[in-house]
């Protein structure tokens, strides 16, 4: 199909109730077979131990020490120092009676201790658990908690009353020794049970093996070696995306494999003062949350000066918006210079020149200022978790003076399964080609009109290969529903491009049929309406000065040992790419859509002031005129953005909205810890309001 993909199997016609499926494709670097694992590696621990031998004095894990509310320079632990501490922690865990087959969990923000815990647990326990809190759990057995903070006598006694041993990190390190013998691991051993966000119901425990983790890291390394620049011990990575999610965990494991340095952002500065709240949260099966000051993230980024930066689309979109706003406000001359430089470099990149060869003079004169926003040294930028808008990706490729790759993956595929190739400009707007451990094909979805055998192949993305999950923990029924004949059905709709890259165009999982028989892909519609500036977006606002709020973030890392027979179901962490606060619903017995929207408070208050309306924010949200104003603005946005966003059909335009003054939150179980909408729960919570919206809308047309 292209220079980067090769067909290895032909199409499959429809038969026995199964829809047709298109050809099977592999990465060109795996044309003779999927990548084989080196025999010297049996688990991710082997990556770490090999880097310790090769780079003992390299800086490995760093953070800034905060004294009198002021952060100093980054303080680093070497690979050798981290290894010694990790071995001691492992010894202490075994001394507590943890045996092969027992489960250990990690709860917390990114920090050096998180990595040390991850490394030793991947070596010692049957599996790590990165899990999610649930009020429906019947029993959870804690045997020990290890906190990063100091533990008071009161906290210790509270834990003991519950039969739980409680230790500080330093105490636990002192309990271990360096002469600890590590158990043998195999590629087929379970490395972790990583829980999904629970968007459509209860979170699912994704079982991932050592082989899957290592295959993902080595495939990423192979593609960088073949198409860009391999990672080295000189690289520095900025850790701020949550380690509890597969995207960042794979990237940080890759950095460790290559002997690179990982610097953590400050996150919650007063992490140690929350031990009591955390302990209570654990014992009561609740999530402990805290607000974060985003100034620290930008400050740390500029101090660390990373060479590798991973982000998610909402982060990059805010950067794009912030830069464009400054250019717009910079005067006519600056705007013309920027546009000329931008168009010149873009044309050269479209001709096939690498980004560093396309316009070196303009890079120095114009684009270096944008590069400095990331610290000035970034050479590799990665995007994942959701599709990156094409105009934003193009902007980053041109202005950031570094290689950019966008990928697609799931927890079930152990992270990225498709990735765009750095410096191949035709892949802009796509998620690229299969990794060297994965095969991909499209399967037709007749009910949505997608045909995998058409001249432009479209269908559900199906995956087969060495980095797929082994199944869902204790959910064989769900495993069988998505793993069919060796193929994992992702639920995402893709379209093969002429150059062999995949483009994500739709989602099979969240569609419903309206009364007139029309299918609605609700996530696409929400994506269009979320462009409206009147919709609250709970996100990282990099473009603003001052500070912003990161709602709901766990505060400290703790380690647990669970009873072998106990129910093992808790872990919560946020994603730094939460979505806009709009939920759209379509009743199958109705012919149109309604929505619940959390409006921007400032916008509503400005509207009220301009229209002589009075009342506080909550009462304004109930104001009929305010609701009409928001509805009109939403539909106006949808029409205005038809050139760069999917064009909405008439029945996809909103007919009624409810304004919700309180953001969708985890406490009411309306969103996941990654701020994805939990649709069943939203419908249950707003059922009466939705019914009323339909009555009002139909009354207006009666």
matplotlib code that plots the C-alpha trace (Angstrom):
import matplotlib.pyplot as plt

x = [0.0, 2.9, 6.6, 5.7, 3.0, 2.8, -0.2, 0.2, -3.4, -6.2, -9.7, -12.4, -15.9, -19.0, -20.0, -21.7, -23.1, -19.7, -19.2, -16.5, -13.0, -10.3, -6.7, -4.2, -1.3, 2.0, 4.7, 7.3, 10.0, 8.0, 7.2, 8.8, 7.2, 6.4, 9.3, 11.0, 12.0, 15.7, 16.4, 18.2, 15.0, 12.3, 10.6, 10.8, 13.1, 15.8, 15.6, 16.2, 19.0, 20.8, 20.7, 22.1, 25.1, 25.6, 24.9, 25.4, 26.2, 23.6, 20.9, 17.8, 15.0, 14.8, 12.6, 12.8, 13.1, 10.7, 12.0, 10.0, 7.5, 10.3, 11.5, 15.2, 17.0, 16.3, 17.9, 18.8, 19.2, 21.6, 20.7, 22.9, 21.3, 17.8, 18.7, 20.0, 16.9, 14.6, 16.3, 15.9, 12.2, 11.8, 13.5, 11.2, 8.2, 9.3, 10.0, 6.3, 5.4, 4.5, 4.8, 4.5, 0.8, 0.1, -0.9, 0.5, -1.1, 0.2, -1.9, -0.4, 1.0, 4.1, 7.3, 10.5, 9.0, 6.3, 9.0, 10.9, 7.7, 6.8, 10.2, 10.4, 6.8, 7.2, 10.0, 8.5, 4.8, 2.5, 1.2, 1.0, -2.4, -3.1, -6.7, -9.8, -11.9, -15.4, -18.1, -19.6, -16.6, -17.6, -14.2, -10.7, -8.0, -5.2, -2.2, 0.3, 0.5, 3.7, 3.4, 5.8, 5.1, 6.0, 3.3, 2.1, 1.3, -2.3, -2.3, -0.5, -3.0, -5.9, -4.4, -3.7, -7.4, -8.2, -5.6, -3.3, 0.4, 1.5, 5.1, 6.8, 8.9, 12.1, 11.1, 10.3, 13.7, 15.5, 13.6, 15.2, 18.7, 20.8, 21.5, 17.9, 17.7, 15.3, 12.9, 13.0, 10.5, 9.2, 7.8, 4.5, 4.1, 1.4, 3.1, 0.1, -3.6, -4.4, -7.9, -9.7, -11.5, -14.9, -16.5, -19.3, -19.8, -17.5, -13.8, -12.3, -9.0, -6.7, -4.2, -0.8, 2.2, 5.9, 6.2, 3.5, 5.2, 8.7, 7.3, 5.7, 8.9, 11.2, 8.9, 8.9, 12.7, 12.9, 10.8, 12.8, 16.1, 14.8, 13.0, 14.3, 16.8, 17.2, 17.0, 20.2, 21.4, 21.6, 17.8, 15.6, 11.9, 9.3, 6.9, 3.5, 1.0, -0.3, 1.9, -1.2, -2.1, -0.4, 0.7, 3.1, 4.2, 5.4, 7.2, 9.0, 9.9, 11.4, 13.5, 14.7, 15.6, 17.7, 19.3, 17.7, 16.7, 13.2, 12.3, 9.0, 6.9, 6.1, 2.5, 1.0, 3.6, 2.2, 2.0, 3.1, 0.4, -2.4, -1.4, -4.4, -6.9, -5.3, -5.4, -9.1, -9.8, -8.3, -10.0, -13.4, -12.9, -13.1, -11.0, -8.8, -8.6, -6.7, -6.4, -3.1, -1.5, -0.6, 2.1, 4.4, 4.1, 5.2, 7.9, 9.3, 9.2, 11.4, 13.8, 14.2, 14.5, 13.5, 14.4, 11.3, 7.8, 4.6, 1.2, -2.4, -4.5, -6.1, -2.7, -1.5, -4.7, -4.3, -0.7, -1.9, -4.6, -2.3, 0.4, -2.1, -3.7, -0.3, 0.5, -2.9, -2.2, 1.4, 0.6, 0.3, 4.1, 4.7, 1.7, 2.8, 6.3, 5.0, 2.6, 5.3, 7.7, 5.0, 3.9, 7.5, 8.4, 5.2, 5.6, 9.1, 7.9, 5.1, 7.8, 9.5, 12.1, 12.7, 11.5, 15.0, 15.9, 12.8, 13.6, 16.6, 16.8, 13.2, 13.6, 16.2, 14.4, 10.8, 10.1, 12.7, 10.6, 7.8, 10.4, 11.5, 8.0, 8.9, 12.3, 14.2, 15.7, 12.7, 13.7, 10.9, 7.2, 4.6, 0.8, -1.7, -4.9, -7.2, -7.0, -4.9, -6.7, -5.0, -4.5, -2.9, -0.6, 0.5, 1.2, 3.3, 5.3, 6.1, 6.8, 8.2, 11.4, 11.3, 10.0, 6.3, 4.6, 0.9, -0.1, -3.2, -3.5, -5.5, -4.8, -5.7, -2.9, -0.4, -0.2, 0.5, -0.4, -0.3, 2.0, 2.8, 6.3, 8.3, 9.1, 6.6, 4.4, 1.7, 0.8, -0.4, -3.9, -3.5, -2.4, 0.1, 1.0, 1.1, 3.9, 6.3, 4.5, 1.0, -1.1, -4.2, -7.2, -10.6, -13.9, -17.1, -19.8, -22.9, -25.3, -23.1, -22.5, -18.8, -17.4, -13.9, -13.8, -14.8, -12.4, -11.8, -11.8, -13.6, -14.5, -13.8, -10.1, -9.1, -5.7, -3.7, -0.2, 2.3, 1.4, -2.3, -3.7, -4.4, -8.0, -10.1, -9.6, -12.4, -14.5, -14.3, -17.6, -16.2, -13.0, -14.8, -16.9, -13.9, -11.3, -12.8, -10.7, -7.5, -8.5, -9.1, -12.1, -11.3, -14.7, -13.0, -13.7, -10.7, -10.1, -7.0, -5.3, -3.5, -0.1, -0.9, -1.7, -4.8, -7.2, -9.7, -13.0, -15.7, -16.5, -18.6, -19.0, -21.1, -23.7, -27.4, -30.4, -33.0, -36.7, -36.4, -33.7, -30.7, -27.6, -25.8, -22.1, -22.4, -18.7, -18.2, -21.1, -19.8, -16.4, -18.0, -20.0, -17.1, -15.4, -17.9, -16.1, -19.2, -18.7, -16.6, -13.4, -11.8, -8.3, -4.7, -4.8, -1.2, -1.9, -3.1, -1.0, -1.4, -2.8, -5.5, -7.1, -6.5, -9.5, -9.4, -6.0, -4.8, -2.1, 0.5, 1.8, 1.1, 1.9, -0.5, -0.5, -3.8, -5.0, -4.7, -8.4, -9.5, -11.2, -8.5, -10.2, -9.0, -6.8, -7.6, -5.5, -6.4, -5.5, -4.2, -6.5, -10.0, -12.9, -15.3, -18.3, -21.1, -23.1, -25.4, -28.2, -30.6, -33.7, -34.4, -38.1, -37.3, -36.0, -33.6, -30.9, -30.7, -27.8, -26.6, -23.9, -21.8, -21.4, -18.5, -19.4, -17.8, -19.6, -23.0, -22.4, -21.3, -24.4, -26.6, -24.9, -25.4, -29.1, -30.1, -30.7, -30.0, -29.2, -26.4, -24.7, -27.1, -30.2, -28.8, -28.4, -32.1, -32.9, -34.9, -33.3, -29.8, -30.6, -31.7, -28.6, -26.3, -28.3, -28.0, -24.3, -23.7, -25.5, -23.8, -20.4, -21.4, -22.3, -19.3, -16.7, -18.0, -14.9, -12.5, -15.0, -17.4, -20.6, -23.6, -26.8, -30.1, -31.1, -27.7, -28.2, -29.3, -32.9, -32.7, -30.1, -30.0, -27.4, -25.7, -23.8, -21.7, -19.0, -19.4, -17.3, -16.1, -17.9, -21.3, -19.7, -20.5, -17.0, -14.1, -10.8, -9.6, -12.7, -14.4, -18.1, -19.9, -23.0, -25.1, -24.5, -25.2, -28.5, -29.5, -28.6, -30.2, -33.1, -35.9, -34.2, -33.7, -37.4, -38.3, -36.1, -37.9, -41.2, -40.2, -38.7, -41.8, -44.1, -42.3, -43.0, -46.5]
y = [0.0, 2.4, 2.5, 1.7, -1.1, -4.4, -6.7, -10.2, -11.6, -11.0, -9.8, -12.0, -12.1, -12.0, -15.4, -17.2, -13.9, -12.3, -9.1, -8.7, -7.7, -6.0, -7.2, -7.6, -5.2, -5.1, -2.5, -2.8, -3.5, -6.6, -7.8, -11.2, -11.7, -9.7, -8.6, -11.3, -10.6, -10.8, -13.8, -11.8, -10.1, -11.9, -8.9, -5.1, -5.5, -6.7, -3.4, -1.6, -3.9, -3.7, 0.1, 0.1, -2.0, 0.2, 3.6, 3.4, 7.1, 8.4, 10.6, 8.5, 10.1, 13.7, 16.2, 19.7, 20.1, 22.7, 24.8, 27.7, 27.4, 27.8, 25.1, 24.6, 22.9, 19.3, 16.9, 13.5, 9.9, 7.9, 4.5, 2.9, 4.7, 3.9, 0.2, -0.1, 1.6, -0.6, -3.8, -2.8, -2.1, -5.5, -7.1, -5.3, -6.4, -10.0, -9.7, -8.7, -12.1, -11.2, -14.3, -15.1, -14.9, -12.1, -8.7, -5.3, -2.0, 1.6, 4.7, 8.1, 11.0, 10.6, 10.7, 8.7, 6.3, 5.4, 4.2, 2.3, 0.6, -0.3, -1.8, -4.0, -5.1, -6.1, -8.4, -9.7, -10.0, -12.0, -8.7, -5.1, -3.5, 0.0, 0.0, 2.1, 2.8, 1.5, 1.8, -1.5, -3.4, -5.9, -6.6, -5.2, -6.6, -4.3, -5.8, -3.0, 0.6, 2.4, 6.1, 8.6, 11.0, 10.8, 9.0, 10.3, 8.1, 9.0, 7.8, 4.7, 3.8, 4.5, 2.0, -0.6, -0.4, -1.6, -4.3, -2.5, -2.0, 1.5, 2.6, 5.7, 5.1, 5.7, 3.3, 0.6, 1.1, 0.6, -2.7, -4.2, -5.3, -5.5, -9.2, -10.0, -12.8, -11.9, -14.5, -15.7, -14.2, -15.3, -13.4, -15.1, -14.0, -11.4, -8.0, -6.0, -5.7, -2.2, -1.0, 0.9, 4.1, 2.6, 4.9, 2.6, 0.9, -0.8, -0.6, -3.7, -5.2, -5.6, -8.4, -7.6, -9.9, -9.1, -10.0, -7.4, -4.6, -5.4, -5.9, -2.4, -0.7, -2.6, -1.9, 1.8, 1.7, -0.1, 2.4, 5.4, 3.7, 3.1, 6.4, 9.1, 9.1, 6.5, 7.4, 7.8, 8.3, 12.0, 12.3, 13.8, 13.1, 15.3, 13.2, 14.8, 12.5, 9.9, 6.8, 4.8, 4.9, 2.8, 5.7, 7.3, 4.1, 2.7, 6.0, 6.0, 2.3, 3.2, 5.9, 3.5, 1.0, 3.6, 4.9, 8.3, 10.7, 11.3, 14.5, 14.8, 17.9, 19.2, 18.2, 18.6, 20.5, 19.7, 16.0, 14.9, 16.9, 14.7, 11.4, 11.5, 12.2, 9.5, 6.9, 7.7, 7.5, 4.1, 2.7, 4.2, 3.2, 6.7, 8.8, 11.5, 14.6, 17.9, 20.9, 21.5, 24.8, 24.6, 27.2, 24.6, 22.4, 25.3, 26.3, 22.8, 22.3, 25.4, 24.4, 20.7, 21.5, 18.0, 16.4, 14.2, 15.6, 13.6, 15.3, 14.8, 16.7, 19.1, 20.2, 20.7, 22.5, 25.0, 25.6, 26.2, 28.6, 30.5, 31.0, 32.1, 34.6, 36.1, 36.3, 37.9, 40.5, 41.1, 43.6, 43.3, 43.1, 40.2, 38.4, 38.7, 37.5, 34.5, 33.6, 33.9, 31.8, 29.2, 28.8, 28.6, 25.9, 24.0, 23.9, 22.5, 19.8, 18.9, 18.4, 15.8, 17.8, 16.9, 19.6, 20.5, 21.0, 22.8, 26.3, 26.5, 30.3, 30.8, 28.2, 30.5, 33.8, 32.9, 29.5, 29.2, 31.3, 28.7, 25.9, 27.7, 27.3, 23.6, 24.4, 24.8, 21.3, 19.1, 16.9, 14.4, 15.2, 12.5, 12.7, 10.1, 9.3, 11.0, 12.1, 15.3, 17.9, 18.1, 21.8, 21.6, 18.7, 20.7, 23.7, 21.7, 20.0, 23.4, 25.6, 23.4, 22.5, 18.8, 15.5, 14.8, 11.4, 10.8, 7.4, 5.3, 2.7, 1.2, -0.4, -3.7, -3.2, -2.3, 1.3, 2.3, -0.1, 2.4, 5.4, 8.0, 8.2, 11.2, 13.6, 11.9, 14.9, 13.0, 11.2, 14.5, 14.0, 10.3, 7.8, 6.2, 2.6, -0.6, -1.1, -3.9, -6.2, -5.7, -6.6, -4.5, -4.9, -3.2, -5.1, -3.8, -2.2, -2.5, -0.8, 2.4, 2.2, 1.4, -1.0, -2.5, -3.6, -0.3, 1.8, 3.9, 1.2, 2.1, -0.1, -1.2, -1.4, -5.0, -5.9, -9.1, -9.5, -9.8, -6.8, -7.6, -8.2, -11.7, -11.0, -9.1, -10.1, -12.3, -11.3, -14.1, -13.0, -9.6, -11.1, -13.4, -10.5, -8.5, -11.2, -13.1, -15.6, -14.0, -10.5, -7.7, -5.5, -2.0, -0.4, 2.5, 3.2, 3.7, 4.6, 3.5, 6.4, 6.0, 6.2, 3.3, 5.3, 4.9, 7.7, 7.5, 8.7, 7.4, 5.2, 2.1, 1.9, 5.1, 5.1, 5.0, 5.0, 7.8, 7.1, 7.8, 5.1, 7.4, 6.4, 9.0, 8.9, 11.0, 11.5, 13.1, 15.5, 16.3, 17.0, 19.6, 21.4, 21.3, 23.9, 26.5, 28.8, 28.9, 25.2, 24.7, 22.7, 21.1, 21.1, 22.3, 25.9, 26.4, 29.6, 31.6, 33.5, 33.0, 29.7, 27.3, 24.4, 20.8, 19.2, 15.9, 14.4, 11.7, 13.0, 10.3, 7.0, 4.0, 0.3, -2.4, -6.1, -7.7, -11.0, -13.6, -14.4, -10.8, -8.6, -6.5, -3.4, 0.0, 2.7, 6.2, 8.6, 11.4, 12.0, 15.4, 15.6, 15.9, 16.6, 19.4, 19.5, 18.6, 15.4, 14.8, 12.3, 10.9, 8.8, 6.0, 6.9, 10.6, 12.1, 14.7, 15.3, 17.2, 18.1, 18.9, 21.6, 23.1, 26.7, 29.0, 31.0, 34.2, 34.1, 33.6, 36.4, 38.8, 37.8, 38.6, 41.9, 42.9, 41.8, 43.2, 39.7, 39.2, 36.3, 34.1, 31.6, 28.7, 30.8, 32.1, 28.5, 28.0, 31.2, 30.4, 33.2, 32.1, 28.5, 29.8, 31.9, 28.9, 26.7, 29.3, 29.7, 26.0, 25.5, 28.6, 27.1, 23.8, 25.7, 28.0, 25.2, 23.0, 23.5, 22.0, 19.8, 17.1, 18.7, 17.9, 16.7, 18.4, 15.7, 16.0, 19.7, 20.3, 21.2, 21.8, 22.2, 22.1, 24.3, 22.6, 24.9, 22.1, 20.4, 16.7, 15.0, 11.7, 12.1, 11.7, 9.0, 11.1, 10.9, 8.5, 9.5, 10.5, 12.7, 10.6, 10.7, 7.8, 7.7, 5.2, 7.1, 10.5, 9.2, 7.9, 11.1, 13.5, 11.2, 13.5, 16.6, 14.8, 13.9, 17.5, 18.7, 16.5, 17.8, 21.4, 20.9, 19.1, 21.7, 24.4, 22.6, 21.5]
z = [0.0, 0.7, 1.6, 5.2, 5.0, 3.3, 2.6, 4.2, 3.8, 1.4, 2.0, 3.8, 2.2, 4.5, 5.7, 8.6, 9.9, 9.9, 8.0, 5.3, 6.3, 4.3, 3.8, 6.6, 6.8, 8.6, 9.0, 6.2, 8.8, 9.8, 6.3, 7.0, 10.4, 13.5, 15.6, 17.7, 21.3, 22.2, 24.3, 27.0, 28.1, 30.1, 31.8, 31.9, 35.0, 32.5, 30.7, 34.0, 35.2, 31.8, 31.9, 35.4, 34.2, 31.1, 32.7, 36.5, 36.9, 34.5, 36.0, 36.1, 38.3, 39.2, 41.0, 42.4, 46.2, 47.6, 50.5, 51.9, 49.0, 46.5, 44.2, 43.7, 40.8, 39.9, 42.3, 40.7, 41.6, 39.4, 37.9, 40.4, 43.4, 42.1, 41.7, 45.3, 46.7, 44.5, 45.7, 49.3, 48.7, 47.1, 50.0, 52.5, 50.5, 50.6, 54.3, 54.7, 53.3, 49.7, 47.6, 43.9, 43.1, 45.5, 44.0, 44.8, 43.8, 43.1, 43.8, 43.3, 41.3, 39.1, 41.2, 41.6, 44.1, 41.6, 39.1, 41.8, 43.0, 39.4, 38.7, 41.7, 41.6, 38.0, 39.2, 42.5, 42.3, 40.0, 38.8, 39.5, 39.7, 38.5, 39.6, 40.2, 43.2, 43.2, 45.8, 44.7, 45.9, 48.7, 50.2, 49.8, 51.9, 52.9, 54.6, 54.3, 53.1, 52.3, 52.1, 50.7, 53.5, 57.2, 59.2, 62.5, 65.5, 65.1, 61.5, 62.4, 65.1, 62.7, 60.3, 63.0, 64.1, 60.6, 60.8, 58.3, 58.8, 57.8, 56.9, 55.5, 52.3, 54.3, 57.0, 54.4, 52.6, 56.0, 56.4, 53.3, 52.3, 49.2, 49.4, 48.3, 45.6, 42.8, 41.4, 37.8, 35.5, 32.1, 29.1, 29.6, 33.2, 34.0, 34.4, 35.4, 35.5, 34.3, 34.6, 31.9, 32.6, 32.8, 30.2, 29.4, 32.8, 35.3, 34.6, 33.0, 34.3, 31.3, 31.8, 30.2, 30.1, 30.4, 26.7, 25.7, 27.7, 26.3, 22.7, 22.8, 24.0, 21.6, 18.6, 19.5, 19.6, 16.3, 14.5, 15.9, 14.9, 11.4, 10.7, 13.0, 15.9, 18.5, 22.2, 24.1, 27.7, 26.8, 26.5, 29.1, 29.5, 31.3, 33.3, 33.8, 32.1, 34.6, 35.0, 35.8, 32.1, 29.5, 27.3, 29.8, 31.4, 28.0, 27.2, 30.6, 30.3, 26.9, 28.5, 31.1, 28.4, 26.7, 29.9, 29.6, 32.5, 33.7, 35.4, 37.3, 37.6, 41.0, 40.9, 44.4, 46.4, 49.8, 49.1, 52.6, 54.4, 52.9, 54.5, 56.9, 54.1, 52.0, 54.7, 55.4, 51.7, 51.4, 54.4, 53.3, 49.7, 48.5, 46.1, 47.6, 45.5, 45.5, 43.3, 41.3, 40.3, 36.6, 37.0, 38.4, 35.2, 32.9, 35.4, 35.6, 31.9, 31.4, 34.2, 33.0, 29.3, 28.1, 24.8, 24.6, 25.3, 25.3, 25.3, 24.5, 21.9, 24.4, 25.6, 22.1, 21.1, 23.9, 22.9, 19.4, 20.5, 22.8, 20.2, 17.5, 19.9, 20.6, 16.9, 16.2, 18.9, 17.7, 14.9, 11.2, 10.4, 12.8, 11.6, 8.0, 8.8, 10.7, 7.9, 5.2, 7.2, 8.0, 4.4, 3.1, 5.5, 5.0, 1.3, 1.6, 4.0, 1.6, -1.0, 1.2, 3.1, 6.8, 9.2, 10.2, 6.5, 5.3, 6.6, 8.9, 8.7, 9.6, 12.4, 14.0, 13.3, 13.9, 15.3, 18.0, 20.2, 20.1, 20.7, 23.8, 25.3, 25.7, 27.2, 23.9, 23.5, 22.5, 19.5, 19.7, 20.4, 20.8, 20.8, 21.9, 23.8, 21.2, 17.6, 17.1, 14.9, 11.6, 11.7, 15.1, 14.1, 11.0, 13.2, 15.6, 12.8, 11.3, 14.3, 17.1, 15.2, 16.2, 15.0, 15.8, 15.8, 16.5, 17.6, 18.3, 21.0, 23.8, 27.1, 25.4, 22.9, 25.6, 24.3, 20.7, 17.9, 15.1, 14.8, 12.2, 10.9, 11.9, 9.0, 6.6, 6.1, 4.2, 7.5, 9.0, 10.3, 10.6, 13.3, 10.9, 10.2, 12.4, 14.9, 14.1, 16.6, 15.3, 12.2, 11.4, 9.2, 8.8, 9.3, 7.6, 9.8, 7.6, 10.1, 9.9, 6.2, 6.5, 3.9, 4.4, 0.7, -0.8, -3.0, 0.2, 2.9, 6.1, 9.0, 12.5, 13.3, 14.3, 15.7, 15.9, 17.3, 20.1, 22.3, 22.8, 26.2, 27.4, 28.5, 31.0, 34.6, 35.7, 32.7, 30.2, 28.7, 27.8, 26.6, 24.1, 22.9, 21.7, 20.9, 17.9, 15.9, 17.3, 16.3, 18.9, 17.9, 19.0, 18.5, 16.6, 13.0, 10.7, 7.1, 5.2, 3.4, 0.0, 1.7, 4.0, 7.1, 9.2, 9.9, 12.8, 11.6, 14.0, 16.9, 16.9, 20.7, 21.2, 18.4, 18.7, 16.4, 16.4, 15.8, 12.1, 11.7, 11.5, 13.3, 15.4, 16.4, 19.5, 20.3, 16.9, 17.6, 21.0, 19.5, 17.2, 19.9, 22.3, 20.1, 21.3, 23.8, 26.0, 27.0, 30.1, 29.4, 32.4, 31.1, 31.1, 30.0, 29.0, 27.0, 30.0, 32.5, 36.2, 37.3, 36.5, 38.4, 37.8, 39.4, 41.1, 41.4, 43.7, 46.0, 47.1, 46.0, 48.3, 47.9, 49.0, 49.3, 48.7, 50.0, 47.3, 47.6, 48.0, 45.5, 43.9, 42.5, 43.2, 41.7, 40.6, 38.6, 36.2, 32.7, 31.9, 28.9, 30.3, 27.9, 27.5, 29.7, 27.3, 27.2, 24.2, 24.3, 21.7, 22.7, 20.3, 20.4, 19.4, 16.2, 17.6, 20.1, 23.5, 25.7, 29.2, 29.1, 31.9, 30.6, 31.1, 34.2, 33.0, 29.6, 31.3, 33.7, 30.9, 28.9, 32.0, 32.5, 28.8, 28.9, 32.2, 33.7, 37.4, 39.7, 40.8, 38.4, 39.4, 38.8, 35.5, 34.4, 34.9, 33.0, 29.8, 27.9, 28.9, 27.8, 24.4, 24.1, 24.8, 22.4, 19.6, 20.2, 20.1, 16.8, 15.4, 16.3, 14.6, 11.4, 11.6, 11.8, 9.0, 6.9, 9.5, 11.5, 10.4, 8.9, 11.1, 9.5, 10.4, 12.9, 14.6, 15.5, 19.1, 19.8, 23.6, 26.3, 30.1, 31.8, 34.7, 37.1, 38.6, 36.4, 35.8, 38.5, 39.8, 43.1, 41.3, 39.1, 36.0, 34.6, 34.8, 36.4, 32.9, 32.6, 29.9, 30.1, 31.8, 29.6, 31.5, 34.8, 33.1, 31.7, 35.1, 36.9, 34.4, 33.3, 34.5, 33.0, 29.7, 29.6, 30.3, 27.5, 25.0, 26.2, 25.9, 22.4, 21.1, 22.6, 20.6, 17.3, 18.1]

ax = plt.figure().add_subplot(projection="3d")
ax.plot(x, y, z, "-o")
ax.set_aspect("equal")
plt.show()
